[in-house]
Amino acid sequence: MSETGDLLDLDITGVAHGGVFVARHEGRVVFVPDAIPGERVRVRLTDTAKKSFWRGETLEVLDASPHRQLHVWRQADVDVPPEQRPGGADFGHIALDHQRALKREVLLDALQRFGGIAEPAATMSGVAPLPAAEGDEPDGESVDGTGWRTRVSLHVDADGNVGQYAARSHRVVPLEDLPLATPAVERAALALHGGEPGRVDLVQPADGRVRVLPRPDAKRDAASRRRGARPASAKSRRAPAPEVVLERVGGRDFRVDAGGFWQVHRLAAHTLTTTVAAALGALPGDAPAVDPDAWHLDLYGGVGLFAATLGDLGGASTRVTSVESDARATEHAGENLADWVGARAETARVDRWLARLAAEASVPERERLSRGVVLLDPPRSGAGREVVDHLTSLAPSTVVYVACDPVALARDVATFRAGGYELASVDGLDLFPNSHHVEAVAVLTRG
């Protein structure tokens, strides 16, 4: 019986959700990072506690895939000891086109296994380039999928080291470079030295200037107070108002807190809104993609990015309601959606807001909702059964689901299908190149 620390030579047979690859040893699945299907690798076992599967780490590639490349982040390459490889670029050793093929495979597998779709179909593409100014080339993805992160979270340990955690650990690996970040964010990151233990966020909005936002460890501060450290005065504890920055998409400015949520890839917001508009426009029938006389919902709406997309498709009088639990984001959404007389931004948890709507909506409101589009962009855990059940009871004409986790998407798709909806299209988007993460835009229509 093998134990943690044992070495095995294994054949990699497939890719799994979560940035790991599949091998088998004596009938048991072994999940391995830093590999590629078709390779033979030497693995050190790191977790043998479970009967159903083990975990290991790749030490050496014995038979390399033709899709293997020198890792785009030299610190994370397979010839570096596993404990010194920073996390965050777990597909960086794979050629970009093959990364996308593997991500599509993961998405299709999730739709089949968890969504119950016998023969799922999905496209997979990179970011949509910004249109070129006269005489210039379009602004698109870099050749190797680097230089795209406008937002980066780094960690500071007790010794003042600044960097990323080593993969699957909480040990800080000091940075030598940061190739997935934009050049300006990388320069700012490499200039950081020391600081209070915790996290530090770097943010580069549309104006190009990088903001550095320290996030000291709150637990450490609390422990310091318990040890009798002098408490800060009430005045010093009062947090300053967050800086508001502007992001620009489709010729429109969006207000957002510097530390608030915005898409990470510099072209992600443009790509997502373009994909949503195209997917709605591709639905069969002569009706407009967004009926200006219906009632439309943007759930988990943030600062109103997708509500604005629906408004642009429907026109100035479009009735669209954005629902978001973060009050600061809702405040910004109200300003960002000022061009539409029928737009509203409400601060509420989506599940509670929908429950109230389902209980209180009038007959005319339900009729308008039945002709409307519901767009939801839930967190990584998905919308969940309660939210989906409320939506199917309200019976909107079309649901557009923007997903950042293929398994959560597939589970929610299964619930939508049980409620009378069918999957019309799925567009996979590689908004996180050189990592395992994949975004998807799924369109569901009432059967």
Number of C-alpha atoms within 10 A of each C-alpha: 5 10 13 14 14 13 17 15 17 20 20 20 14 18 21 18 18 15 20 22 20 20 27 15 14 6 9 12 16 23 23 26 22 25 33 29 17 15 20 20 24 18 23 21 21 16 16 18 11 8 8 10 16 21 21 23 25 22 19 19 19 13 12 16 15 11 16 18 14 14 20 21 22 18 20 25 21 20 15 13 14 18 16 17 23 25 19 20 24 25 27 27 24 24 19 20 13 14 21 23 14 21 25 24 18 22 28 24 20 23 27 18 13 18 24 16 19 9 9 16 16 16 14 19 14 20 21 20 15 16 11 11 9 7 6 8 11 13 13 16 20 10 7 14 20 20 20 23 26 25 23 20 16 21 26 28 21 12 11 17 19 26 27 24 22 19 20 9 11 11 18 25 23 22 17 12 15 23 18 26 23 20 16 16 27 21 14 14 25 15 9 17 12 12 18 18 21 19 19 21 17 24 25 23 19 16 10 12 11 20 18 19 14 18 16 16 15 11 10 13 15 12 11 13 13 11 9 8 11 9 13 10 8 8 7 9 9 9 8 7 7 12 11 13 19 15 16 14 19 11 6 11 14 22 19 26 17 22 17 16 13 21 14 18 23 24 22 24 22 19 20 23 20 15 19 22 17 12 19 20 15 12 16 9 8 6 9 12 21 24 20 21 15 21 24 31 24 26 28 23 27 28 31 31 23 25 32 25 19 28 24 16 18 21 17 15 15 24 24 27 22 30 28 25 17 18 15 16 23 24 19 19 28 19 15 22 23 13 15 19 14 17 25 20 26 21 19 18 14 22 19 13 18 22 15 12 16 15 9 11 14 11 9 9 14 20 16 18 22 20 19 25 25 26 25 23 19 20 13 13 13 23 22 16 16 13 18 20 19 20 20 19 13 18 23 25 20 25 27 23 24 24 25 22 21 29 25 21 28 25 21 23 27 21 20 23 20 12 18 14 22 19 21 18 20 23 21 26 27 26 29 23 29 25 22 22 21 21 22 25 24 23 24 22 20 18 10
